[in-house]
Amino acid sequence: MSDFFSAFMDDLPQVRSGLWVTLEATILGALLALVLSFVLGLMSISRLLLSRGVSRVVVEFFRGTSLYVQLFWFYYAMPPLTGYELSPLLCGVLAFGLNYGAYGAEVVRGAINSVPRAQYEATIALNMTPLHRMRKVILPQAWVQMLPSLTNLLIQLLKCTPLLWLISAADLMTAVEKLRSRTGETLTAYVTLLACYFVLAYALTLLMNLLERSAKRRLGLETGGRSLLKSRSAVTAAAAGGAR
């Protein structure tokens, strides 16, 4: 164990670099996923059949294919087809963003559909334009419903970042794996890795809880002090994503 932590301190710059790559993949992938979630989610409730059809095809394709295969496709299959070679980090961001954006689109669609019908009727009675009613009335209410499920998806995205190791990205997994190979301390290496991902996941959860608390306050909803420390369940994400 002492050999591993001694090597860990010696290679601290490489570990920090790997941590930064992991955070970059998580944050950039999450931002891409969030944009796609709203684009595809809003398209899925459009009155235009073509818009709904395109959204459904894209969502079902990326939900129905493996993230592992999507990652390898961007890294290994795209260069021969397009003549352009993407960096491992960019491949990860694209794969994570598209995959989790498809799941997020269902969260957005379900949350918007969960807003009471009376809210829509009130905006129509007030002669609000579709864009205005969505921006001022519907989305603020739906946003609060989305956040618990989006938090779950964000944590799941973080936990998928070790897949970058498979395409030679210098992420946190790669840095710790090199230390494990050099020192032979398998147990210590993977316990350390577990602890690192737990700390990252819990920090992201606290940030998302803070965002949810702020969104509830804007709607005049009560928020207790314990709301920042509450945990998420997979049931919540499944229920919100499957709402019709």
DOPA-126424 format. One line per field, with one value per residue: residue in three letters; chain; residue number from 1; x, y, z of N, C-alpha, C in turn. Coordinates in Angstrom, 3 decimals. Each point is the difference from the previous one (the first is absolute). Example, Ala and Ser with C-alpha at 12.3 -4.5 7.8 and 13.67 -1.06 7.14 Angstrom:
BEGIN
res: ALA, SER
chain: A, A
n: 1, 2
n_c1: 13.190, -0.350
n_c2: -5.690, 1.050
n_c3: 7.800, -0.720
ca_c1: -0.890, 0.820
ca_c2: 1.190, 1.190
ca_c3: 0.000, 0.060
c_c1: 0.900, -0.770
c_c2: 1.200, 1.090
c_c3: 0.000, 0.730
This chain:
BEGIN
res: MET, SER, ASP, PHE, PHE, SER, ALA, PHE, MET, ASP, ASP, LEU, PRO, GLN, VAL, ARG, SER, GLY, LEU, TRP, VAL, THR, LEU, GLU, ALA, THR, ILE, LEU, GLY, ALA, LEU, LEU, ALA, LEU, VAL, LEU, SER, PHE, VAL, LEU, GLY, LEU, MET, SER, ILE, SER, ARG, LEU, LEU, LEU, SER, ARG, GLY, VAL, SER, ARG, VAL, VAL, VAL, GLU, PHE, PHE, ARG, GLY, THR, SER, LEU, TYR, VAL, GLN, LEU, PHE, TRP, PHE, TYR, TYR, ALA, MET, PRO, PRO, LEU, THR, GLY, TYR, GLU, LEU, SER, PRO, LEU, LEU, CYS, GLY, VAL, LEU, ALA, PHE, GLY, LEU, ASN, TYR, GLY, ALA, TYR, GLY, ALA, GLU, VAL, VAL, ARG, GLY, ALA, ILE, ASN, SER, VAL, PRO, ARG, ALA, GLN, TYR, GLU, ALA, THR, ILE, ALA, LEU, ASN, MET, THR, PRO, LEU, HIS, ARG, MET, ARG, LYS, VAL, ILE, LEU, PRO, GLN, ALA, TRP, VAL, GLN, MET, LEU, PRO, SER, LEU, THR, ASN, LEU, LEU, ILE, GLN, LEU, LEU, LYS, CYS, THR, PRO, LEU, LEU, TRP, LEU, ILE, SER, ALA, ALA, ASP, LEU, MET, THR, ALA, VAL, GLU, LYS, LEU, ARG, SER, ARG, THR, GLY, GLU, THR, LEU, THR, ALA, TYR, VAL, THR, LEU, LEU, ALA, CYS, TYR, PHE, VAL, LEU, ALA, TYR, ALA, LEU, THR, LEU, LEU, MET, ASN, LEU, LEU, GLU, ARG, SER, ALA, LYS, ARG, ARG, LEU, GLY, LEU, GLU, THR, GLY, GLY, ARG, SER, LEU, LEU, LYS, SER, ARG, SER, ALA, VAL, THR, ALA, ALA, ALA, ALA, GLY, GLY, ALA, ARG
chain: A, A, A, A, A, A, A, A, A, A, A, A, A, A, A, A, A, A, A, A, A, A, A, A, A, A, A, A, A, A, A, A, A, A, A, A, A, A, A, A, A, A, A, A, A, A, A, A, A, A, A, A, A, A, A, A, A, A, A, A, A, A, A, A, A, A, A, A, A, A, A, A, A, A, A, A, A, A, A, A, A, A, A, A, A, A, A, A, A, A, A, A, A, A, A, A, A, A, A, A, A, A, A, A, A, A, A, A, A, A, A, A, A, A, A, A, A, A, A, A, A, A, A, A, A, A, A, A, A, A, A, A, A, A, A, A, A, A, A, A, A, A, A, A, A, A, A, A, A, A, A, A, A, A, A, A, A, A, A, A, A, A, A, A, A, A, A, A, A, A, A, A, A, A, A, A, A, A, A, A, A, A, A, A, A, A, A, A, A, A, A, A, A, A, A, A, A, A, A, A, A, A, A, A, A, A, A, A, A, A, A, A, A, A, A, A, A, A, A, A, A, A, A, A, A, A, A, A, A, A, A, A, A, A, A, A, A, A, A, A, A, A, A, A
n: 1, 2, 3, 4, 5, 6, 7, 8, 9, 10, 11, 12, 13, 14, 15, 16, 17, 18, 19, 20, 21, 22, 23, 24, 25, 26, 27, 28, 29, 30, 31, 32, 33, 34, 35, 36, 37, 38, 39, 40, 41, 42, 43, 44, 45, 46, 47, 48, 49, 50, 51, 52, 53, 54, 55, 56, 57, 58, 59, 60, 61, 62, 63, 64, 65, 66, 67, 68, 69, 70, 71, 72, 73, 74, 75, 76, 77, 78, 79, 80, 81, 82, 83, 84, 85, 86, 87, 88, 89, 90, 91, 92, 93, 94, 95, 96, 97, 98, 99, 100, 101, 102, 103, 104, 105, 106, 107, 108, 109, 110, 111, 112, 113, 114, 115, 116, 117, 118, 119, 120, 121, 122, 123, 124, 125, 126, 127, 128, 129, 130, 131, 132, 133, 134, 135, 136, 137, 138, 139, 140, 141, 142, 143, 144, 145, 146, 147, 148, 149, 150, 151, 152, 153, 154, 155, 156, 157, 158, 159, 160, 161, 162, 163, 164, 165, 166, 167, 168, 169, 170, 171, 172, 173, 174, 175, 176, 177, 178, 179, 180, 181, 182, 183, 184, 185, 186, 187, 188, 189, 190, 191, 192, 193, 194, 195, 196, 197, 198, 199, 200, 201, 202, 203, 204, 205, 206, 207, 208, 209, 210, 211, 212, 213, 214, 215, 216, 217, 218, 219, 220, 221, 222, 223, 224, 225, 226, 227, 228, 229, 230, 231, 232, 233, 234, 235, 236, 237, 238, 239, 240, 241, 242, 243, 244
n_c1: 0.834, 1.066, 0.310, -1.284, -0.174, 1.140, -0.359, -1.128, 0.750, 0.825, -1.106, -0.016, 0.959, 0.406, -0.116, 0.535, 0.906, 0.088, 0.036, 0.827, 0.603, -0.090, 0.384, 0.953, 0.241, -0.051, 0.677, 0.931, 0.131, -0.039, 0.822, 0.716, -0.021, 0.257, 0.860, 0.523, 0.019, 0.299, 0.980, 0.445, 0.050, 0.367, 0.888, 0.141, -0.202, 0.739, -0.745, 1.234, -0.574, 0.574, -0.277, -1.207, -0.080, 0.605, -0.699, -1.067, 0.351, 0.376, -1.076, -0.790, 0.637, 0.147, -1.281, -0.189, 1.036, 1.026, 0.154, 0.327, -1.000, -0.825, 0.611, -0.032, -1.270, -0.126, 0.612, -0.626, -1.319, -0.084, 1.239, -0.204, -1.145, 0.498, 1.052, -0.835, 1.073, -0.948, 0.235, 0.649, 0.391, 0.204, 0.590, 0.596, 0.280, 0.295, 0.681, 0.570, 0.268, 0.284, 0.714, 0.566, 0.273, 0.136, 0.668, 0.765, -0.090, 0.050, 1.017, 0.505, -0.223, 0.435, 1.012, 0.147, -0.147, 0.831, 0.287, -0.782, -0.999, -0.436, 1.294, -0.132, -1.147, 0.644, 1.096, -0.820, -0.639, 1.267, -0.261, 0.675, 1.103, 0.082, 0.876, -0.837, -1.037, 0.784, 0.499, -1.185, -0.744, 0.152, 1.062, -0.311, -1.233, 0.201, 0.764, -0.873, -0.900, 0.711, 0.290, -0.924, -0.716, 0.146, -0.202, -0.952, -0.447, 0.173, -0.486, -0.971, -0.065, 0.115, -0.862, -0.391, 0.532, 0.062, -1.085, 0.332, 0.248, -1.128, -0.096, 0.751, -1.122, 0.711, -1.035, -0.848, -0.842, 0.423, -0.059, -1.152, -0.436, 0.644, -0.515, -1.154, 0.209, 0.398, -0.999, -0.934, -0.348, -0.563, -0.070, 1.181, 0.427, -0.725, 0.442, 1.205, -0.119, -0.476, 0.934, 0.844, -0.550, 0.061, 1.182, 0.395, -0.546, 0.498, 1.138, -0.134, -0.282, 0.943, 0.755, -0.414, 0.209, 1.125, 0.228, -0.366, 0.734, 0.930, -0.174, -0.052, 1.028, 0.440, -0.447, 0.690, 0.733, -0.441, 1.151, 0.140, 0.650, -0.787, -0.621, 1.024, -0.377, -1.154, -0.265, 0.447, -1.132, 0.316, -0.881, 0.546, 1.207, -0.290, -0.540, 0.953, 0.937, -0.784, -0.098, -1.265
n_c2: -1.211, -0.010, -1.100, -0.341, 0.367, -0.660, -0.999, -0.039, 0.258, -0.980, -0.671, 0.826, 0.572, -1.269, -0.215, 1.191, -0.295, -1.233, 0.572, 0.883, -1.015, -0.674, 1.109, 0.157, -1.300, 0.076, 1.131, -0.207, -1.269, 0.481, 0.989, -0.840, -0.861, 1.062, 0.486, -1.197, -0.070, 1.295, -0.091, -1.194, 0.425, 1.225, -0.587, -0.795, 1.259, 0.126, 0.918, 0.239, -0.794, 0.761, 1.067, -0.482, -0.255, 1.145, 0.652, -0.689, 0.177, 1.267, 0.242, -0.689, 0.649, 1.166, -0.170, -0.398, 0.844, -0.809, 0.634, -1.209, -0.448, 0.909, -0.217, -1.307, 0.237, 0.935, -0.881, -1.152, 0.186, 1.112, -0.193, -1.328, 0.328, 0.834, -0.725, 0.169, 0.197, -0.411, 0.946, -0.791, 1.184, 0.457, -1.158, 0.119, 1.280, -0.329, -1.077, 0.613, 1.073, -0.760, -0.858, 0.846, 0.656, -1.233, -0.416, 1.084, -0.293, -1.235, 0.418, 0.731, -0.960, -0.888, 0.846, 0.309, -1.271, 0.080, 1.103, 0.389, -0.624, 0.271, -0.291, -0.997, -0.401, 0.229, -0.552, -0.931, -0.069, 0.067, -0.771, -0.898, 0.405, -1.001, 0.843, 1.012, -0.772, -0.500, 1.189, 0.581, -0.950, -0.627, 0.529, 1.159, -0.423, -0.210, 1.102, 0.373, -0.458, 0.685, 0.924, -0.652, -0.127, 1.291, 0.129, -0.912, 0.609, 1.130, -0.594, -0.503, 1.217, 0.572, -0.925, 0.558, 1.064, -1.011, 0.013, 1.256, -0.760, -0.498, 1.333, -0.356, 0.404, 1.074, -0.770, 0.184, -0.743, 0.657, 1.137, -0.388, -0.357, 1.081, 0.657, -0.567, 0.205, 1.211, 0.135, -0.515, 1.187, -1.130, -0.561, 0.479, -0.369, -1.115, -0.172, 0.425, -0.772, -0.969, 0.295, 0.073, -1.070, -0.547, 0.556, -0.334, -1.203, -0.038, 0.507, -0.785, -0.978, 0.473, 0.133, -1.196, -0.427, 0.710, -0.503, -1.189, 0.242, 0.527, -1.057, -0.735, 0.693, -0.075, -1.210, 0.427, -1.067, -0.675, 0.378, -1.193, 0.138, -1.072, 0.903, 0.671, -0.737, 0.195, -1.291, -0.609, -0.356, -1.196, -0.242, 1.089, -0.375, -1.252, 0.482, 0.919, -0.848, -0.783, 1.241, -0.014
n_c3: 0.000, 0.793, -0.738, 0.071, 1.271, 0.154, -0.820, 0.736, 1.067, -0.405, -0.335, 1.029, -0.733, -0.223, 1.308, 0.288, -0.914, 0.523, 1.197, -0.535, -0.623, 1.137, 0.638, -0.912, -0.023, 1.320, 0.160, -0.928, 0.399, 1.254, -0.364, -0.745, 1.015, 0.772, -0.900, -0.226, 1.333, 0.036, -0.899, 0.366, 1.276, -0.400, -0.781, 1.065, 0.457, -1.106, -0.604, -0.414, -0.854, -0.934, 0.749, 0.270, -1.288, -0.346, 0.928, -0.366, -1.270, 0.213, 0.757, -0.781, -0.987, 0.623, 0.313, -1.247, -0.105, 0.066, 1.160, 0.395, -0.774, 0.517, 1.153, -0.221, -0.335, 0.933, 0.791, -0.325, -0.081, 0.718, 0.489, -0.156, 0.631, 0.899, 0.371, 1.021, 0.737, 0.824, 0.899, 0.853, 0.483, -1.236, -0.254, 1.191, -0.238, -1.252, 0.375, 1.030, -0.762, -1.059, 0.721, 0.840, -1.136, -0.507, 1.073, -0.073, -1.290, 0.471, 0.735, -1.001, -0.869, 0.892, 0.274, -1.280, -0.300, 1.042, -0.707, 1.003, -0.591, 1.224, 0.191, -0.871, 0.533, 1.163, -0.509, -0.476, 1.169, 0.412, -1.059, 0.718, -0.602, -0.891, -0.568, 0.139, -0.343, -0.960, -0.322, 0.108, -0.542, -1.164, -0.622, 0.624, -0.285, -1.289, 0.058, 0.929, -0.867, -0.877, 0.900, 0.758, -1.118, -0.281, 1.305, -0.046, -1.095, 0.677, 1.086, -0.745, -0.543, 1.204, 0.386, -1.156, 0.594, 0.905, -0.791, 0.337, 1.050, -0.498, -0.134, 1.041, 0.589, 0.279, 0.355, 1.010, -0.693, -1.052, 0.701, 0.571, -1.192, -0.427, 1.033, -0.282, -1.299, 0.385, 0.891, -0.817, 0.473, -0.394, 1.192, 0.366, -1.208, 0.053, 1.241, -0.358, -1.070, 0.775, 0.881, -1.021, -0.572, 1.205, 0.237, -1.225, 0.144, 1.229, -0.479, -1.075, 0.866, 0.805, -1.089, -0.411, 1.245, -0.043, -1.212, 0.464, 1.077, -0.799, -0.810, 1.094, 0.458, -1.265, 0.275, 1.053, -0.331, 1.053, 0.538, 0.540, 1.120, 0.177, -0.778, 0.544, 1.043, -0.630, 0.001, -1.079, -0.559, -0.452, 0.984, 0.589, -0.421, 0.349, 1.138, 0.158, -0.292, 0.748, 0.550, -0.163
ca_c1: -0.834, 0.889, 0.620, -0.968, -0.196, 1.252, -0.021, -1.109, 0.481, 1.020, -0.684, -1.162, -0.365, -0.714, -1.311, -0.796, -0.332, -1.038, -1.229, -0.512, -0.595, -1.269, -0.944, -0.318, -0.912, -1.284, -0.671, -0.314, -0.995, -1.274, -0.536, -0.522, -1.193, -1.080, -0.503, -0.732, -1.201, -1.052, -0.335, -0.760, -1.202, -0.980, -0.416, -0.895, -1.360, -0.403, -1.171, 0.452, 0.272, 1.408, 0.812, -0.156, 0.600, 1.459, 0.363, -0.176, 1.029, 1.296, -0.040, -0.010, 1.275, 1.075, -0.352, -0.027, 1.331, 0.898, 0.934, 1.318, 0.138, -0.005, 1.318, 0.948, -0.337, 0.572, 1.466, 0.617, -0.707, -0.152, 1.157, -0.003, -1.161, 0.006, 1.344, 0.354, 0.226, -0.367, 0.755, -0.759, -0.911, -1.132, -0.811, -0.756, -1.021, -1.057, -0.715, -0.751, -1.041, -1.068, -0.665, -0.783, -0.971, -1.186, -0.735, -0.482, -1.148, -1.190, -0.232, -0.584, -1.351, -0.865, -0.194, -0.901, -1.341, -0.518, -0.570, -1.467, -0.611, -0.572, 1.030, -0.022, -1.249, 0.104, 0.867, -0.767, -1.004, 0.708, 0.464, 1.461, 0.529, 0.551, 1.346, -0.103, -0.616, 0.951, 1.134, -0.386, -0.946, 0.112, 1.349, 0.401, -0.607, 0.543, 1.409, 0.071, -0.270, 1.093, 1.301, 0.410, 0.394, 1.220, 1.103, 0.343, 0.694, 1.328, 0.843, 0.259, 0.984, 1.306, 0.442, 0.386, 1.239, 1.133, 0.056, 0.996, 1.254, 0.019, 0.426, 1.315, -0.079, 0.774, -0.919, 0.348, 0.127, 1.286, 1.077, 0.028, 0.341, 1.452, 0.582, -0.273, 0.900, 1.380, 0.216, -0.615, -0.979, -1.302, -1.068, 0.139, -0.253, -1.420, -0.691, 0.262, -0.809, -1.383, -0.137, 0.046, -1.260, -1.054, 0.105, -0.455, -1.440, -0.725, 0.124, -0.954, -1.338, -0.245, -0.200, -1.314, -0.996, -0.043, -0.716, -1.406, -0.533, -0.175, -1.133, -1.219, -0.226, -0.536, -1.421, -0.672, -0.157, 0.796, 1.202, 0.618, 1.453, 0.499, -0.158, 1.312, 0.683, -0.814, 0.551, -0.856, -0.288, -0.193, -1.440, -0.386, 0.397, -0.797, -1.364, -0.055, 0.315, -1.047, -1.298, -0.592
ca_c2: 1.211, 1.163, 0.155, 0.625, 1.407, 0.679, 0.212, 0.930, 1.354, 0.306, 0.224, 0.854, 0.811, -0.834, -0.296, 1.223, 0.117, -0.991, 0.485, 1.094, -0.603, -0.586, 1.092, 0.569, -0.911, 0.032, 1.294, 0.259, -0.987, 0.360, 1.179, -0.462, -0.798, 0.900, 0.672, -0.990, -0.388, 0.989, 0.024, -1.209, -0.051, 0.943, -0.537, -1.145, 0.462, 0.912, -0.386, -0.481, -1.437, -0.211, 0.331, -1.080, -1.211, 0.120, -0.115, -1.380, -0.847, 0.307, -0.444, -1.458, -0.535, 0.144, -0.772, -1.429, -0.512, 0.036, 1.114, -0.589, -0.075, 1.373, 0.563, -0.622, 0.416, 1.334, -0.024, -0.897, -0.112, 1.288, 0.428, -0.543, 0.461, 1.446, 0.516, 0.837, -0.760, 0.774, -0.307, -0.868, 0.788, 0.429, -1.203, -0.249, 1.040, -0.262, -1.229, 0.236, 0.991, -0.563, -1.085, 0.513, 0.941, -0.772, -0.281, 1.271, 0.449, -0.606, 0.717, 1.288, -0.237, -0.417, 1.113, 0.977, -0.586, -0.099, 1.291, -0.108, 0.535, 1.319, 1.007, 0.285, 0.706, 1.363, 0.783, 0.255, 1.012, 1.276, 0.327, -0.058, -0.734, -1.298, 0.148, 0.707, -0.869, -1.055, 0.572, 0.669, -0.751, -1.460, -0.490, 0.148, -1.061, -1.293, -0.042, -0.564, -1.431, -0.645, 0.023, -1.253, -1.004, 0.468, -0.256, -1.418, -0.198, 0.598, -0.914, -1.169, 0.405, 0.005, -1.376, -0.617, 0.575, -0.933, -0.608, 0.723, -0.749, -0.974, 0.636, 0.617, 1.349, 0.080, 0.412, -0.442, -1.452, -0.314, 0.359, -0.960, -1.309, -0.021, -0.170, -1.392, -0.891, 0.221, -0.369, -1.293, 0.176, 0.014, 0.349, 1.410, 0.843, 0.073, 0.669, 1.424, 0.420, 0.058, 1.176, 1.197, 0.145, 0.300, 1.420, 0.768, -0.187, 0.669, 1.440, 0.339, -0.118, 1.191, 1.129, -0.145, 0.255, 1.457, 0.515, -0.344, 0.845, 1.327, -0.050, -0.071, 1.303, 0.917, -0.326, 0.216, -1.264, -0.087, -0.852, -0.163, -0.027, -1.336, -0.272, -0.044, -1.249, -1.171, -0.879, -0.273, -1.416, -0.328, -0.036, 1.334, 0.231, -0.850, 0.497, 1.245, -0.283, -0.791, 0.689, 0.304
ca_c3: 0.000, 0.072, -1.316, -0.902, 0.325, -0.311, -1.450, -0.249, 0.259, -1.009, -1.287, 0.260, -1.180, -0.963, 0.582, -0.149, -1.419, -0.269, 0.632, -0.809, -1.195, 0.432, 0.219, -1.309, -0.691, 0.701, -0.134, -1.403, -0.405, 0.626, -0.692, -1.289, 0.284, 0.411, -1.203, -0.801, 0.741, -0.238, -1.431, -0.342, 0.824, -0.552, -1.303, 0.194, 0.317, -1.062, -0.779, -1.308, -0.018, -0.375, 1.171, 0.971, -0.558, 0.077, 1.409, 0.464, -0.620, 0.630, 1.397, 0.078, -0.496, 0.979, 1.201, -0.314, -0.320, 1.154, 0.133, -0.281, -1.460, -0.509, 0.284, -0.923, -1.360, -0.214, 0.064, -0.977, -1.271, -0.680, -0.823, -1.359, -0.759, -0.235, -0.200, 1.151, 1.229, 1.173, 1.212, 0.907, 0.831, -0.822, -0.232, 1.218, 0.160, -0.976, 0.351, 1.235, -0.247, -0.812, 0.718, 1.128, -0.540, -0.376, 1.240, 0.529, -0.792, 0.596, 1.264, -0.359, -0.513, 1.091, 0.937, -0.627, -0.025, 1.369, 0.397, -0.101, -1.216, 0.300, -0.233, -1.434, -0.316, 0.519, -0.883, -1.226, 0.346, 0.122, -1.350, -0.051, -1.142, 0.412, 0.559, 1.271, 1.012, 0.349, 0.728, 1.238, 0.833, -0.031, 0.303, 1.409, 0.802, -0.443, 0.378, 1.352, -0.122, -0.732, 0.674, 0.655, -0.993, -0.659, 0.942, -0.144, -1.269, 0.132, 0.779, -0.845, -1.010, 0.686, 0.250, -1.269, -0.522, -0.097, -1.331, -0.797, 0.099, -1.081, -1.244, 0.274, 0.557, 1.249, 1.049, 1.356, -0.033, -0.622, 0.934, 1.112, -0.557, -0.172, 1.336, 0.431, -0.748, 0.423, 1.405, 0.291, 1.084, -0.666, 0.941, 0.388, -1.174, -0.338, 1.117, -0.208, -1.146, 0.478, 0.857, -0.851, -0.731, 0.977, 0.361, -1.157, -0.164, 1.080, -0.239, -1.053, 0.570, 0.816, -0.907, -0.633, 1.044, 0.165, -1.168, 0.170, 1.071, -0.576, -0.928, 0.798, 0.634, -0.995, -0.157, 1.270, 0.715, 1.215, -0.055, 1.310, 0.026, -0.329, -1.430, -0.644, 0.322, -0.325, -1.023, -1.152, -0.248, -1.408, -0.244, -0.371, -1.389, -0.871, -0.022, -0.743, -1.388, -0.638, 0.061, -1.309
c_c1: 0.870, 0.676, -0.949, -0.131, 1.276, 0.082, -1.080, 0.469, 1.056, -0.639, -1.213, -0.348, -0.784, -1.404, -0.919, -0.424, -1.105, -1.339, -0.624, -0.660, -1.354, -1.061, -0.402, -1.007, -1.390, -0.757, -0.392, -1.041, -1.376, -0.628, -0.583, -1.281, -1.184, -0.607, -0.830, -1.290, -1.143, -0.412, -0.883, -1.289, -1.090, -0.480, -1.022, -1.419, -0.502, -1.257, 0.384, 0.390, 1.462, 0.912, -0.076, 0.676, 1.516, 0.470, -0.074, 1.080, 1.350, 0.042, 0.086, 1.312, 1.074, -0.331, 0.118, 1.329, 0.935, 0.903, 1.418, 0.259, 0.040, 1.365, 1.047, -0.265, 0.607, 1.519, 0.630, -0.659, -0.096, 1.209, 0.029, -1.150, 0.113, 1.377, 0.465, 0.125, -0.270, 0.865, -0.833, -1.009, -1.228, -0.919, -0.868, -1.123, -1.167, -0.829, -0.858, -1.165, -1.166, -0.781, -0.883, -0.971, -1.279, -0.838, -0.587, -1.196, -1.300, -0.345, -0.683, -1.439, -0.963, -0.296, -0.958, -1.430, -0.619, -0.566, -1.516, -0.556, -0.573, 1.012, 0.070, -1.226, 0.047, 0.864, -0.702, -1.035, 0.622, 0.616, 1.528, 0.429, 0.564, 1.380, -0.050, -0.576, 0.958, 1.113, -0.393, -0.833, 0.318, 1.376, 0.438, -0.589, 0.582, 1.455, 0.187, -0.227, 1.151, 1.232, 0.374, 0.480, 1.254, 1.218, 0.450, 0.786, 1.410, 0.950, 0.325, 1.027, 1.397, 0.531, 0.369, 1.323, 1.201, 0.081, 1.018, 1.352, 0.136, 0.433, 1.233, -0.080, 0.707, -0.880, 0.460, 0.207, 1.359, 1.157, 0.121, 0.385, 1.506, 0.707, -0.199, 0.962, 1.435, 0.271, -0.537, -1.039, -1.415, -1.118, 0.049, -0.335, -1.494, -0.842, 0.180, -0.867, -1.475, -0.234, -0.020, -1.321, -1.164, 0.006, -0.508, -1.518, -0.778, 0.076, -0.977, -1.432, -0.349, -0.252, -1.374, -1.127, -0.158, -0.766, -1.495, -0.655, -0.268, -1.206, -1.328, -0.331, -0.598, -1.480, -0.773, -0.233, 0.910, 1.171, 0.631, 1.508, 0.568, -0.046, 1.341, 0.672, -0.793, 0.625, -1.011, -0.236, -0.215, -1.469, -0.481, 0.290, -0.847, -1.424, -0.124, 0.271, -1.104, -1.343, -0.480, -0.857
c_c2: 1.263, 0.253, 0.724, 1.491, 0.815, 0.309, 1.005, 1.447, 0.420, 0.374, 0.906, 0.905, -0.798, -0.347, 1.208, 0.205, -0.973, 0.406, 1.105, -0.518, -0.624, 1.074, 0.658, -0.867, 0.035, 1.293, 0.271, -0.990, 0.331, 1.213, -0.377, -0.794, 0.892, 0.714, -0.964, -0.425, 0.966, 0.036, -1.195, -0.099, 0.918, -0.440, -1.117, 0.405, 1.002, -0.520, -0.564, -1.471, -0.277, 0.253, -1.110, -1.281, 0.019, -0.167, -1.437, -0.916, 0.215, -0.530, -1.516, -0.605, 0.063, -0.656, -1.494, -0.586, 0.241, 1.234, -0.455, -0.018, 1.400, 0.654, -0.546, 0.443, 1.356, -0.058, -0.817, 0.034, 1.330, 0.409, -0.617, 0.521, 1.465, 0.564, 0.907, -0.868, 0.900, -0.401, -0.910, 0.768, 0.435, -1.174, -0.307, 0.997, -0.246, -1.221, 0.201, 0.965, -0.564, -1.076, 0.535, 1.095, -0.701, -0.354, 1.283, 0.530, -0.572, 0.655, 1.336, -0.173, -0.359, 1.139, 1.038, -0.528, -0.116, 1.324, -0.058, 0.692, 1.395, 1.115, 0.382, 0.832, 1.441, 0.871, 0.323, 1.092, 1.383, 0.448, 0.069, -0.784, -1.344, 0.095, 0.640, -0.892, -1.116, 0.546, 0.516, -0.870, -1.490, -0.484, 0.233, -1.072, -1.365, -0.158, -0.612, -1.504, -0.741, -0.232, -1.295, -1.060, 0.410, -0.177, -1.449, -0.257, 0.577, -0.915, -1.246, 0.327, 0.019, -1.419, -0.735, 0.524, -0.950, -0.741, 0.710, -0.701, -0.977, 0.607, 0.885, 1.459, 0.018, 0.508, -0.531, -1.508, -0.412, 0.269, -1.010, -1.388, -0.128, -0.191, -1.428, -0.965, 0.106, -0.508, -1.386, 0.063, 0.121, 0.477, 1.483, 0.928, 0.150, 0.570, 1.514, 0.544, 0.113, 1.262, 1.279, 0.218, 0.287, 1.481, 0.873, -0.080, 0.745, 1.518, 0.455, -0.060, 1.226, 1.229, -0.050, 0.209, 1.503, 0.650, -0.276, 0.878, 1.409, 0.052, -0.053, 1.331, 0.996, -0.250, 0.196, -1.265, -0.014, -0.958, -0.042, -0.033, -1.345, -0.296, -0.083, -1.349, -1.231, -0.794, -0.190, -1.493, -0.219, -0.007, 1.358, 0.270, -0.804, 0.537, 1.266, -0.232, -0.751, 0.665, 0.328, 1.246
c_c3: 0.000, -1.340, -0.960, 0.287, -0.212, -1.499, -0.382, 0.172, -1.025, -1.336, 0.153, -1.185, -1.047, 0.510, -0.134, -1.451, -0.387, 0.586, -0.829, -1.278, 0.330, 0.201, -1.319, -0.740, 0.628, -0.277, -1.459, -0.528, 0.557, -0.682, -1.359, 0.193, 0.380, -1.202, -0.841, 0.688, -0.278, -1.468, -0.369, 0.800, -0.516, -1.378, 0.161, 0.366, -1.027, -0.699, -1.367, 0.082, -0.316, 1.184, 1.047, -0.489, 0.084, 1.436, 0.479, -0.559, 0.686, 1.429, 0.098, -0.488, 1.072, 1.332, -0.259, -0.398, 1.187, -0.016, -0.324, -1.511, -0.608, 0.189, -0.968, -1.438, -0.298, -0.087, -1.133, -1.378, -0.748, -0.846, -1.396, -0.863, -0.402, -0.323, 1.116, 1.243, 1.204, 1.190, 0.899, 0.860, -0.790, -0.330, 1.215, 0.199, -0.948, 0.385, 1.249, -0.242, -0.776, 0.756, 1.122, -0.426, -0.417, 1.221, 0.590, -0.756, 0.549, 1.330, -0.285, -0.465, 1.125, 0.965, -0.579, -0.018, 1.386, 0.517, -0.191, -1.238, 0.219, -0.234, -1.481, -0.357, 0.480, -0.915, -1.316, 0.247, 0.114, -1.323, -0.078, -1.227, 0.468, 0.637, 1.387, 1.083, 0.423, 0.886, 1.378, 0.942, 0.066, 0.430, 1.444, 0.909, -0.365, 0.448, 1.386, -0.041, -0.674, 0.865, 0.722, -0.994, -0.751, 0.902, -0.094, -1.282, 0.040, 0.762, -0.808, -1.082, 0.603, 0.162, -1.283, -0.538, 0.037, -1.334, -0.897, 0.015, -1.174, -1.328, 0.246, 0.437, 1.353, 1.131, 1.356, 0.056, -0.565, 0.956, 1.134, -0.500, -0.226, 1.343, 0.495, -0.682, 0.500, 1.404, 0.339, 1.106, -0.589, 0.922, 0.357, -1.159, -0.255, 1.138, -0.122, -1.130, 0.392, 0.835, -0.825, -0.724, 0.942, 0.366, -1.152, -0.155, 1.068, -0.156, -1.074, 0.509, 0.838, -0.877, -0.656, 1.005, 0.244, -1.150, 0.112, 1.065, -0.516, -0.932, 0.753, 0.656, -0.986, -0.259, 1.298, 0.790, 1.218, -0.200, 1.376, -0.100, -0.398, -1.496, -0.719, 0.178, -0.392, -1.133, -1.109, -0.116, -1.477, -0.364, -0.490, -1.459, -0.944, -0.136, -0.825, -1.485, -0.714, 0.009, -1.399, 0.096
